[in-house]
Amino acid sequence: MSKKVYRRRRWNNILILGIIVFMVILNAPTWIKTYLIDEQADPYPNVLRSDQDVSAIYYAGWELDKRNGQWQSNIKANIPIQEIVTRWQSLEGTELNSQQYEQLKPSLSSPESIEVWYQGLEEPQRITFYRLDDFWLFKNWQDKWIAISVESNYIMPK
């Protein structure tokens, strides 16, 4: 073979290796994020989904619905309905591990449920919760038990 063929092959190999190195460099940040950096768990998880917009909340006789961009309710509250929804959206608490939940289980009686509908989702989020003496216990959208210390009137005004 002639020198031209060897040079051409050598440059082809150099180009191929250069492209592979370029692809590795482009994908390096993704690989680092995926395999080398642990996701930081939120120390205070939310009860409601923070990535979706709430369109309705239903609980034992009271309804909060968003119609034409305005919140409507069948209850009379001394604060604006939008404020109640904002309070629900900002609810966050301390996640319980399975051992803590098992310790509380005997004291849990009369579960209650609230239904939250989100825009663009076909199924609602059904939240089971318990009212205890010192705090409330919610099962959030990620199936985690969340303990929240909050006044009853703060999220369920009379």
N, C-alpha and C positions, 0 to 999 in steps of 0.2 A: 504494500500500500504506500501511497505517496504521503508526503508531509502534509499536504492540504487536508487529506481525509483525517489524519490524526489531530490536526489543529481544530477542525470542525467538530470532531467528537469531543475533544477536550472542552471547547466552548459550550457545546450542548450540555455536557455534564456540569459545567460551572453554572450555566443558566438554570438547570433543573435544581441543583443544590441551592442556588440563590433564591429561587421561588419557594422552595420548601422552608428555608430559613425565614423568609418574609412571612409565610403563612403561620409559622410558629410564633413569630413576634406579634402578629396581629391577634392570635388566640391566647397569648400568654395571660393577659388580664382576666379573661374569662376563666381560664384554668386555675389561676391563683384564687379568684373569688370562690370557685366551686369546690376545690379540693384542699386548699390550704388555710382559708379563713373561716372560722366557725361563725355561724349566724348568732348574733346576740339576741337572746330571748328578752322579750319585753318584761321588765320586772313587775309591771302593773298592766296586765292585759285588759282589754275592753270587753264589756258585755255584748255590745252590738258590733256589727261589722263596720270597720272604719273605711273600707274601700267601696262602700255602696251608699246611695242616698235613700233614706227612709221615706216611704210613701204612706205608711199607715201603721198605727199601733192599736191593738185591741186587748182589753183586759176586763174581765168580769163586769160587764155592763157599761164600761166607758170606751169610747172610740175616738181616736185622733186620726183624721184623714187629711191628706193634702189634695185639694181640688183647685185646679186653675192657679197653682202656685201659692195658694193660701191654705193655712191649716184651719180645719173645721173640727168642732168637737161637740159631743152630746152632753158634756159636763160643764158646769159653771165653775170656773176656777178664778182665784183672786190674782193670778199671774197670767200673762199671755200664753197661748197654746204653743207658740213657737219656742218659748222659753222651756216649757216642759219637755218638748222633743229634744231640744239642745241638751238639756240635763241628762236625758236617757242616752243620747249619743256620746256624751262625755263620761259616762259611768265607767270607772276602772277600779280595780281592786287588787287584792293579793291572791295569787294562785295557790290553791291547796294541792298538796301532793296526795297520793292515794292513801298513805298512812293517816294523814290529818283528816281526810274525808271519812275513813273508816272509824276514827275516834268519834266524829260528830254524828255518824249515822244513827245511833240509838236515840239521839235527841231530836232528830228530824221527823216532824209530823206535819200533816196537812200541806202537801206541796201545792203551790199555785203555779199558774202558767200565764204567760203573756205572749202574744203573737205579733211579730214585727214583719211587715212587708217592705220589700226594697224595690226601687224602680229597676226594671229590666230583668228581674228574677221571677220565675214562675211559682216558686214555692216560698212560703214564709219561713222565718226563723221562729221556732217555738222555744221559748226560754222557760225552763223550770226553775222555780226559786222557792226558798224557805225563809220565813222571817224568824230569826232567833232573837234572844233577849238583847244581845250586844251588837249584832250585825245581821246582814242579809247574806244568803248564800245563793248565788246564781250559777247556772250552767250556761256558759257562753257559747258562741257560734262555733268554737273550735272544740267543743265537748270538754272544756276545762271547768272545774269548779272554782269560782271566784268569790272571795269573802269581801263584802263592802260594808263599811260603817257609814250609814247615811240616815238622816231623819226620814220618816215615812212621808211627811208632807213635801219633801224635796222632790221626789219622783212621782208621787201619787197624791196630788193636792186634793183637798176636800172641798 
